[in-house]
Amino acid sequence: MQYGLIIIQNWWRKILAIIILILVILLTGVGYVWLVTGRWPDWTGFGTKTLWDLMELLIIPAILAGGAYWLNESARKRQQAAEEQTRQREREIVEKRAETERNIASDNRQEVALQTYLDRMAELLLKENLRESKQESEVRAVARARTLTVLRRLDGDRKGALLRFLYEADLIDKDKIVINLGGADLSGADLSGADLTGINLRKTDLSGAKLSQANLREADLRKADLNGANLSKAKLSGAADLGWANLSKANLSEAYLSGAYLSEAILSGAYLSKAILIEADLRYAILDNANLSEVDLSGADLSKANLSGADLSKANLSGAKYTKNTRADIDLSTVGAKLVKE
């Protein structure tokens, strides 16, 4: 196709050049005769022609020349557009291939990093007796350093796998902490449906983590960053500690939080529709603009909590406690809550 367009363009250029050359030669010769003799040569017929007649003689060649130029330019532009589209498609293919190769390489690096970490941890457990080591021992310091380092290099799925390994190896139980995960990057970790009863995740970064339907009963999540995390239908009952935790915009719909400790927790914009918060400790908690529709807050402690802008439609607050410093857009006493002294 492109070769054919090139042949057409060259052919029209040659025809146009020949026509222009013939006209120039004729006009030059006729003009010379007119200058010498003062009259047009008889064979030209110009002597009997008017100016309009002379103009008509030039119109057809001009039209032909213009048509040839237009066709040539149109063909050239179409060819350029086709070539640009081809180049664009080739660039997209190259970029997509490069992105795929980068993803594969990244995935391989992460898999190697995780397997290497697991192998080294196995050595610490079996050869260095990590589980029974003393709190300030060197082996614990090494295990913590390796854990925090590798977590920063893993994606959500592998972070979840690593955390499950530590939990099942009894290294991060809140009653016997072997590896302190404080400050660990667990953002985006996929722990959906995991049984993590009594786990210690204090001060960890769990922003955007997937914890839906996870069992976190009696877990220590104090001061953890759970911003935007998915905790829908998660079990956080009993002595689960979420004090000072950041749960802004977290999804806690249908989560079970009966008796949970949420004092001074940040739940701004959180989604708690249909959550169970029976007798939960929400003193000083920040719940502004949270969705608390159909939530069960019966017997909960809302002393000095901030409920400004919160959606409390169909919420059950029977027996819930609040103080005069509790902030809410409605009179909580009208929905079953009782005012208590500070």
Secondary structure, 3 states (H helix, E strand, C coil): CHHHHHHHHHHHHHHHHHHHHHHHHHHHHHHHHHHHHCCCCHHHCHHHCCHHHHHHHHHHHHHHHHHHHHHHHHHHHHHHHHHHHHHHHHHHHHHHHHHHHHHHHHHHHHHHHHHHHHHHHHHHHHCCCHHHCCCCCHHHHHHHHHHHHHHCCCCHHHHHHHHHHHHHCCCEECCEECCCCCCCECCCCECCCCECCCEECCCCECCCCECCCCECCCCECCCCECCCCECCCCECCCCCECCCCECCCCECCCCECCCCECCCCECCCCECCCCECCCCECCCCECCCCECCCCECCCCECCCCEECCCECCCCECCCCEECCCCEECCCHHHHCCEECCC
